Amino acid sequence: MRRTQMHLSICSLSTLRGDLVHTPDTFAPAPSIIVAGSRADQGPGQREKTTPYKSNNANLSLAGSSTRLSDASSHARSPGAFPSRSYSFCSDPGENTDPTKTSGVQHGILRNLPIHAWSHEASRWTTWYHTPSKATSHIDIVTWNVDFKGQVAAAGRMSCILDHLRDVVLANEPQSAVILLQELNQFSFASVLEHSWVRKHFAITPPDTKSWPWPPRYGIATLVSRQLHVNNAQMLQFHKTLMGRTAVFVDVSLQPDDDPNVSQHVVRIANTHLESLSDEGRFRPVQLRATADILRAPGVHAGVVGGDMNMVGPADQDIHVAAGLGDAGTDGPDSLTWGFQPRSGRWAPKRMDRVFYTPSPGFVVEPVKVIGKGLTTADGRWASDHYGLSTRISLRQTETWQ
């Protein structure tokens, strides 16, 4: 018998508590995938311990989705061994695989993604949902690395983070928000799909873990308010990666609130988790430049990218400048987002998480705020080893607009 989900918070920073509801019929992890997470005291320069996934298929292929968001995405069928320099994507047997729907860019492969929203009538996630025709004047953006470690325990921590966003960070603005999540594992991804606040207010892309590099150890996902007008969603698979890293893009429409007669403008919002570890720093500049190039694509007025940038060394500190991006935050002790939960005695706290943007006419990105400090679950676990960030983007009319 399925328990009724309670609209209560399980976070210690909130005043109410409730239970995480697990619905087995909506999620069944593959028992053949065994993951040993990194230790709690593991720092940014240490490698994560894993049990490799074995595959007899050495030929990796990629296929994209159809160009319409309402169509199902299609992925290649060949799982690749992990860790590896190459990653593939898995698919349902019933999905169409059409390699012509992918497009090559300089530093990766770009393909369309579907966006799913919860249908209360059908009691399932579906591509068909109502979206407004009118653009909004602003969007609140949250980015948070939610920490994949712990497998099943990650589901409870994810629920705590969502409760905190619902009750504190986005309590008054869930209808114009985009949430960028990194390091979701299969259990925490299922927790996102089961959360009543997410089902009521948000759509999600990718809609499942099939779009993650195989095996789906952990990945990223973007939640988009159902009240936002979404034009497109895409995933970039980086060529230069040892960890199967990607970026997810959603295109939304923004309109200045001071003049409704001004035409709508497309703003592209990216979610990424750049390569980890100090010895893989050579990949991060390439990955960020590839992301920035797509943010500046023709037809896009402005772009913003949030995520765990893993900027652990001195050489990382200006990679956004080389990519032509502005930084919505500033350096300083109040801007640090990693190294406190738990406190590391071996590595100094880092400003790992960032929000970057393309300088564009009339595009306003408010200074980021650090969120989630001290957030723990009801049983005393840190909600994540990272703090989150929040900001607001908007458009102002300029003299150059027609």
N, C-alpha and C positions, 0 to 999 in steps of 0.2 A: 504494500500500500504506500502510495506516495504522500509524504507530508506536505502540508500547505506551507509555502514559503512565507516567512514573517517579514514585514517591512521594518526591520529593526537593525541596529548597528551592532557589530561584534567588536568594534575597535575600542581601545581603552580611552581614546580621546573623546569619544562620544558618550552620551549619558544612557543609552539603551543598549541592550544586548540581545542577540538572537542566534539561531543555529544556521549553519550552512546546510543547504538541502542538496543532496546528490541524487540526480535522476539517472540511473544506469541506462535507461533506454535512449538517452540522448548522447551518450559517450561511452565508447568501449575501446580503451587503449590496447594497442597490439601487444600481446604478452611476450612476443619474441624480442622486443626492443628493451634492452637492459641498460640503464644509465646510472653511473655512479657520479653524483654531483661533487663539486669541489668543496673543500672544507670551509667552515664558517670563517676561519682566520686566514683564508687564502687571499692574497693581494693581487693587484693588477698585473704584476710581473710573473705570476706563477701560472703554469698550465693547468687546465682543468682535467680531472681524471675521467676517462670514459671507457666503456667497453665497446669496441668497434662493432658495427653492424656488418655482417658478412653477406656478400652478394656474389653470385656466379656470373652476373652480367656486367661485363666491363665496358660495353658500349653505351654511352650516355647520350640521350637525345632530349630536345626541348620542344614543346609545342605551346602555343598561346591560346587565348580564348577568343571568342567572337568579339566584334567591335561594339556590340550593344551590351549595356550593363544588365539588361534583363535576361540575357542568355547565360547559360552555364559556362563556366570556364573549362578549359581542357588542358591537360598537362601530359608530359611525357610519362611513359610507363616503366622506365628502367631505373630502379633504385641503385644508387652508387654507394660504394664503401665509404665509411667515415672513420678517421679523418682522411680527407683527400683534397686535391686541388680542384676537383670537378664535382659538381653536385647536380642531381637530377630531381625531377618533380614527379610525384605519383598521382594517380587519377582513379576515379571510379570506372568500373568496366563499361558502364553505360554512357560515359562521356564521349563527345566527339573530339578527335585529335586532329587539328588542322595546323600544320607547321607554318602556313602562310600568314597566320594571325600574330606571329611574333615579329618584332622589328629589332635589328641590330643597331646599337649605338656605340660610340667610341669605346666605352669601358664596360659594356655589359649587354644584356638582352632584356628588352622591354616588352611586356605583354599586358594585355587587358585583364582586369579582375572584375568579378561580379560583386555587387553589394547586396547583402541580405538584411532584411528586417523581420522582426517577429510578427507573425500573423496570429492574432488572438482568435480569429474565426477558424483558421485551419490548425491552430496549435502547433505551428512549426515555423522555422525560418524560411523566408521566401524572397525571391527577387522582386516580387510585386508589392509595392507599397506606395502610399500617396506621398508626393513631395510637392511643396509649394512652388508656384510659378514666380513669386516675387522674391527678389534677393534681399538678404539681410544687410544691415548697416555695419555690423561688427560680429566677430567670432572670438569666443574664448577658447584658447588652446591650452591643453594640459599634456605634458610628456612625463612618462614615469617608467623607469626600469624596475620591473616588479620582482626580479630575482627568481630564476628558474629552479633553484636548488630546493630539495626536499620532496619533490614529486607530489605525492598526495597532499602534504602539508601546504604546498604552494596554493592549493585551491582555497583554503581558509584564509591565507594571507591576501589573496586576490580579492576575496569577498570583503575583507576588512578595508582594503584600499578603495574599492568601489563605494562602500558605505561612507567613507570619509569624503569622497568627491561629492556624493549625493547630499550629505548633511552639512558640509562645511564649505568646500571649495566652489561647488557649482550649485549651491542650494537655491539660488534665485535665477540661474541662467542655464538650465539644461537644454533649452530649446535652441540655443545658438552656440554649440560647443563642439569641439573636435578633441578627442582623447587619443594620444599616441602612446601605445604600450609596447615595451620591449621585454625580452626574456620571458615570454609566456611559454610554459610547457603545456603538455596536453591536458593536464589536470586543471591548471589555472585558466586555460582557454575555455574549458568546459564550464568553469565557474563563472566566467564572463557571460557565456551564452545563457546560463540559468538565472542570472541575476534579474530580479523583477524590474529594477530601475532601468537597466540596460534595455530590456525587452520593451519597455514602455516608451523610452525617449530616443533610442539610438538605432542606427543601422551599423553593420560591421563589414569590413573588408580586410583581408580575405575572410570568407565566411567559415572556413575550417582550416585544419592543419595540413591539408593536402597540397597547399601552395608553398609550404615550407620545404627547404632542402631536405632530402631523404637521407637518413631517417629523421623524422620530425622531433629532434631533441628539444629545441626551443626556437621561437621565432617572434615575429612582430605582428601586430594587428592595429587597425585604426577604427575607432568608434566615431561616427558622424551623426550629429543630431538629425532626427527625422524631419525637423523643420527647416533644414538647410537645403538649398537647391544645388544638387550634386550633378555635375556634367559628365564626369568620367572618373575611373579609378584604374591605376596601373601598378605593376610591380617591376622593379629593375633588379635583375640578378647580376651582381657584380662579377666581372671576369677575374679581377684581382682579389681573390679571397681564398683563404685556407679553411674558413669556418662557415661557408655557405651564406655569407651576409647579403642582405637585400635592402631595398628601399621601397616603400609603398607611397604612392601619390594619389591624392584625391583633388579634383578640381571643383571648387565651389564658386558661386556667384556672390559678389559684394557690390553694394551700391551706396554712394554717399547719402547720409541721412539728411543733409542740409539741402538737397535738391533732388527730388524724385524724378525729375525730367532727364537727369543724366543717365546715360546708358549703363547697363550692368557691366562689370568687369570680372574676368576670370582670375581667381587667385588659387595658386597651386600649393597645397600643403603636403609636405613630405614627412615621413616617419622612417627613421633609420637607426641601426645599431652598427656603428663602424667596428672594424676589426679590433679584437681585444689583444692584450698583452704588449709589453714593451718591445719585444723583439719582432713584432709584426707591424710596427709603426710605419713601415714603408708603404703599406696598403691604404692607410687611412687618408692621405692626401688625394690619392687617385679616386677612392670611393666618394669622397666629399665633392671633388670636382665633377665627377659624373653626375652626382645628384644636383649640383648647382646648374649644370648645363641643361638639365631637364626642367628645372625651375624657370629658366630663361627661354624656354621654347617659344616659337611663334604662336601668337594668340593668347599667351599668358601675360597678364598685366603685372603680376607680382608673385613672389614665391616665398615660402617660409619652410624651414626644416627644423624639426626638433628630434631629440633622441639622445642616446648614450653615445657620445663621440669618442670616448675612451682616450681623452687627451691627457696622457699620463706623463709625458716627457717634455722637456723644453722645446724640442723640434716640432711638437704638435701644436704649440700655442698660437701659431699664426697660419695654420692650414686653411682657415676660413678666409683669411685675407687673400691668400693665393688663389682661392676659388671665387673671389669677387663678392664675398658675402659680408654683411654686417652682423655684429654680435648684439643680441638683445639684453645681454647681461654685462656685468663688470667684474673684474677680479677683486678678491678680498675675502676675508674670513667668513662673511655672511653669505657668500655665493657658493661655497663648497657643498657638494652634493653626495660625496662618498667618503667613507672612512670613519664613520661615527657609529654605525649600527651593524655589527658591534665595532667598538673602537679598536683600531689596529695599532699595535705597538711597533710594527715593523715597517709600515708604509704611512706616509703622511697623507692626510685627507686631500682629496682631489676635487677639482671642478670638472667632473666627468661629463655631466649632462649640460647641454646647451640648446639654445634656440638661435638659429641664424636666419637671415633674410636677404632678399635681393633689394638693394636700394632702388625704389621705383617712385615715379611721380604720385604724390598724394597718398602713398602707402604708409600707414602708421603702425608701428609695432611698439607696444608699451613695454617698459622694463620688466624683466621676468621677476617673479616672486618664487622663493623657495617654499615648498609645501611638504607636509608629512613629517616634520621633525618630531622625533619621539613617538611616532605612531606604532602601537603594538596591538596584537590581537588580544582577545579576552583571556587567553591562557599565557600571555606574557611574551610571545614571540615578536621579534621585529617584523613589521609588515613587509619591509624590504631592506636590503643593505644600501639602497639609494634613496635620497630624497627626490621628490618630484619638482617640476617647475610649472608655473602657469603664466600666461600672458594674454593680452587681448590685441587683435588686429582689426584695423578699420581703414576706410578710405575717406579722403577729403578731396573735394573738388579743387582742381588746379586750373590755371588759365590756359594750359596746353590742351585740355580736354575739349572736345567738340560737343 
